[in-house]
Amino acid sequence: MGMKFVDQFKRDIEAFVERTGLKPYKLANMAGVPPATIYRFLKGERPGMSMESYAKIKKAMSDYLAENVVWTPGQKEVANGKTESTIGR
């Protein structure tokens, strides 16, 4: 994995955890990877991960969002999954 890719994937995981309120441990369980894989990656203790682990984590995040996020036209997401209207702005 290139450094830009690694940095972006780290930001993706951090944003997912922040927006969903799920702990990295839960994400690891959903993805079928050891929790240490995600924790060490986020802490910078490992420079990357296998493409297999990356794919599992990315799929778990995508599947979770597809099943749990509802978007309504005319609204934008704000902190903690709440939305606010963009109509009339």
C-alpha positions as CSV (number, residue, x, y, z in Angstrom):
1,M,0.0,0.0,0.0
2,G,1.3,3.5,-0.9
3,M,1.5,6.1,1.9
4,K,-1.3,8.3,0.5
5,F,-3.5,5.2,0.2
6,V,-2.7,4.2,3.8
7,D,-3.3,7.7,5.1
8,Q,-6.7,7.9,3.4
9,F,-7.8,4.5,4.6
10,K,-6.8,5.5,8.1
11,R,-9.0,8.6,7.8
12,D,-11.8,6.5,6.3
13,I,-11.8,4.2,9.3
14,E,-11.6,7.1,11.8
15,A,-14.5,8.8,10.1
16,F,-16.6,5.6,10.0
17,V,-16.0,5.0,13.7
18,E,-16.8,8.6,14.6
19,R,-20.0,8.8,12.5
20,T,-21.4,5.4,13.4
21,G,-20.4,5.4,17.0
22,L,-19.0,1.8,16.6
23,K,-15.8,0.9,18.3
24,P,-12.9,-0.4,16.2
25,Y,-13.4,-3.7,18.0
26,K,-16.9,-4.1,16.6
27,L,-15.7,-3.1,13.1
28,A,-13.0,-5.8,13.4
29,N,-15.6,-8.4,14.4
30,M,-17.8,-7.4,11.5
31,A,-14.9,-7.7,9.1
32,G,-13.6,-10.9,10.5
33,V,-10.1,-9.6,11.3
34,P,-8.3,-9.5,14.6
35,P,-9.1,-6.3,16.5
36,A,-5.3,-5.7,16.8
37,T,-5.2,-5.2,13.1
38,I,-7.3,-2.1,13.3
39,Y,-6.1,-0.8,16.6
40,R,-2.4,-1.0,15.6
41,F,-3.1,0.5,12.2
42,L,-5.0,3.5,13.7
43,K,-2.2,4.0,16.3
44,G,0.4,3.9,13.6
45,E,2.1,0.9,15.1
46,R,1.9,-0.9,11.8
47,P,2.4,0.9,8.5
48,G,-0.3,-1.0,6.6
49,M,-2.1,-4.3,6.4
50,S,-2.7,-7.1,3.9
51,M,-4.9,-6.4,1.0
52,E,-7.1,-9.2,2.3
53,S,-7.6,-7.4,5.6
54,Y,-8.1,-4.1,3.8
55,A,-10.8,-5.6,1.6
56,K,-12.6,-7.2,4.5
57,I,-12.7,-3.9,6.5
58,K,-13.8,-1.9,3.5
59,K,-16.6,-4.3,2.7
60,A,-17.7,-4.4,6.4
61,M,-17.9,-0.6,6.4
62,S,-19.7,-0.4,3.1
63,D,-22.2,-3.1,4.1
64,Y,-22.9,-1.4,7.5
65,L,-23.5,2.0,5.8
66,A,-25.7,0.4,3.1
67,E,-27.9,-1.2,5.8
68,N,-28.0,1.6,8.4
69,V,-27.7,5.0,6.8
70,V,-30.7,6.7,5.4
71,W,-30.4,9.8,3.3
72,T,-33.2,12.2,2.5
73,P,-33.0,14.7,-0.4
74,G,-32.7,18.2,0.9
75,Q,-30.7,17.2,4.0
76,K,-27.1,16.9,4.9
77,E,-25.4,14.8,7.6
78,V,-24.1,16.6,10.6
79,A,-22.4,15.2,13.7
80,N,-23.5,11.8,15.1
81,G,-25.7,10.8,12.2
82,K,-28.1,13.7,12.7
83,T,-29.3,15.7,9.7
84,E,-30.3,19.3,9.0
85,S,-32.2,20.7,6.2
86,T,-30.4,22.4,3.2
87,I,-33.7,23.6,1.7
88,G,-33.9,27.4,1.4
89,R,-30.1,27.9,1.8
